[in-house]
Amino acid sequence: MAPNETGGSGNRYDAAALTGFAEALLRAAGLSTDMAGTVASVLVEGDLLGHDTHGLALLPGYLDELSKGSMACEGEAEILSDTGPAATWDGKRLPGPWLVSAALQQCMSRAETYGTATVVIRRSHHIACLAAYLKTATDRGCVALIASSDPSVESVAPFGGTRRLITPNPLAAGLPTTGDPVLLDISMSTTTNGMVARAFRENRRLPHPWVLDEEGRATDDPAAFFADPPGSILPLGGEELGYKGFGLGVLIEALTAGLTGHGRADDKEGWGATVFVQVLDPRRFGGTGAFRRQMDFRAAAIAGTPAAAGHRGPRVPGHQGLRNRARQLRDGLVLHPAILPALAPWAARLQVPHPEAF
């Protein structure tokens, strides 16, 4: 889904202050300064880009997982294999944003030598918003691909079926240009678990019939997903073309669970992720200049395409999120109204003061 266009109303907060608030909560919950800072930065970056179900909205769940011991608060990933351009890690249930950030840094460094490098991670905890990692790579002129699945959760049914089999299984890609990068973050489902859960909590309908009830009928009522027996989320493409989205979801399972050797065929360990991180350095292929020339041409062609009737015109993928980010860094970040109230009990429990609004 496209990121929400935030910034219309409500209290505004300094992004750095929100990052410090999140870091303080995570440190008070037991994370090291390094881990807490990385996790907090990734969460706030998700909100800055407009992905407000995958930013600070995740923090109460992360704090709960830390309190239960379901998210590890210290340690290092175990290196299961490492050939140089390809490595497999056991994440040991460590915070996903910290693991993915470390994997991305390793891949960028090694891609300078090999042209490309890949790290796959089994037994990571949840990794938050995939788009939040991409600019780190594109700022260095690299192409980044990140994909994830959660082997402990089923929410998406196969096309033509009713039983949940996979998660939304997102794929993100960052493509450098001479200007703003092209940023993709696409779930292989019509919507995400987080969006369905938020609509259900707020007692409102979804924008479109994106879920199926227990008998396979499409509906915009999120309650169908939580019914007994439960419904499911439609794969990307919906009732007509969902076979395409589900096929791509299976591909993500292969890149994550398949390559790590750990997934749905194994015992469930709780909320988490298997992860695929790959970086390609255009300098080792056709050249950085050549790559950017092609991407500049593509971005300009998209932006210059006339608007279809009833539409405001095409947008280059990721550019709305980057505009959100720039505006909110300048004017203050507007959070979804449910986020800070959900964090208030944790702030009181951990004795961390709330950030002040502008």
KAURWO-V876594 format. One record per pair of residues at least 6 apart in sequence whose C-alpha atoms are under 6 Angstrom apart, sorted by sequence separation. I is the first residue (numbers start at 1). J is the second residue. D is the distance in whole Angstrom. If there is no record, write none. Layout:
BEGIN
[[I	J	D] [I	J	D]]
END
This chain:
BEGIN
[[65	71	5] [81	87	5] [111	117	5] [157	163	5] [175	181	6] [212	218	4] [225	231	4] [236	242	5] [257	263	5] [282	288	5] [307	313	4] [81	88	5] [110	117	6] [157	164	4] [175	182	5] [211	218	6] [212	219	6] [224	231	5] [225	232	5] [235	242	5] [47	55	5] [80	88	5] [156	164	5] [157	165	6] [174	182	6] [211	219	6] [237	245	6] [27	36	6] [46	55	5] [80	89	5] [155	164	5] [156	165	6] [174	183	5] [209	218	5] [236	245	4] [26	36	5] [79	89	5] [107	117	5] [154	164	5] [156	166	5] [173	183	6] [209	219	4] [210	220	6] [235	245	5] [44	55	6] [78	89	6] [154	165	5] [155	166	6] [156	167	6] [173	184	5] [209	220	4] [213	224	5] [235	246	5] [43	55	4] [78	90	5] [154	166	5] [155	167	5] [172	184	5] [208	220	5] [303	315	6] [23	36	5] [43	56	5] [77	90	6] [154	167	5] [172	185	4] [23	37	5] [77	91	5] [171	185	6] [206	220	5] [171	186	5] [205	220	6] [170	186	5] [205	221	5] [214	230	6] [23	40	5] [170	187	4] [214	231	4] [257	274	6] [299	316	6] [22	40	5] [169	187	6] [170	188	6] [213	231	4] [256	274	5] [168	187	5] [169	188	6] [212	231	5] [256	275	5] [149	169	5] [168	188	5] [190	210	6] [212	232	5] [256	276	5] [19	40	5] [72	93	5] [148	169	6] [168	189	5] [211	232	6] [19	41	6] [71	93	5] [72	94	5] [148	170	6] [200	222	5] [211	233	4] [71	94	6] [147	170	6] [211	234	5] [147	171	4] [210	234	6] [146	171	6] [146	172	5] [196	222	6] [145	172	6] [96	124	5] [145	173	5] [96	125	5] [144	173	5] [93	123	5] [94	124	6] [95	125	5] [96	126	5] [97	127	5] [144	174	5] [86	117	6] [88	119	6] [90	121	6] [91	122	6] [92	123	6] [93	124	5] [94	125	6] [96	127	4] [143	174	6] [85	117	4] [86	118	5] [87	119	5] [88	120	5] [89	121	5] [90	122	5] [91	123	5] [93	125	5] [143	175	5] [86	119	6] [88	121	6] [90	123	6] [91	124	5] [141	176	6] [138	176	5] [134	174	5] [31	73	5] [130	172	6] [30	73	6] [190	234	6] [189	234	6] [190	235	6] [4	50	5] [189	235	4] [190	236	5] [3	50	5] [188	235	6] [189	236	4] [3	51	5] [188	236	5] [131	185	6] [162	216	5] [188	245	5] [39	97	5] [39	98	6] [38	98	6] [188	249	5] [35	98	6] [164	232	6] [54	128	5] [54	129	5] [157	232	6] [156	232	5] [155	232	5] [156	233	5] [155	233	6] [169	249	6] [46	129	6] [159	242	5] [159	243	5] [46	132	5] [45	132	5] [158	246	6] [42	132	6] [151	263	5] [151	264	5] [177	292	5] [152	268	5] [152	270	6] [177	295	6] [177	296	6] [150	272	6] [150	273	4] [149	273	5] [149	274	5] [148	274	6] [148	275	5] [147	275	6] [147	276	5] [146	276	6] [146	277	5] [145	277	6] [145	278	5] [184	317	6] [144	278	6] [183	317	6] [144	279	5] [182	317	6] [183	318	4] [143	279	6] [182	318	6] [143	280	5] [122	260	6] [142	280	6] [142	281	5] [120	260	6] [53	194	6] [126	272	4] [125	272	4] [126	273	5] [124	272	6] [125	273	6] [124	273	5] [122	274	5] [121	274	6] [121	275	5] [120	275	5] [120	276	5] [119	277	5] [118	277	6] [118	278	4] [117	278	6] [117	279	6] [116	279	6] [116	280	4] [115	280	6] [115	281	5] [115	284	5] [111	281	6] [108	279	6] [107	279	6] [50	321	6] [49	321	4] [49	324	6] [49	325	5] [48	325	5] [57	339	5] [60	343	6] [14	332	5] [13	332	5] [12	332	5] [13	333	5] [12	333	5] [12	334	5] [7	334	5] [13	357	5] [12	357	6] [13	358	6] [11	357	6] [12	358	6]]
END
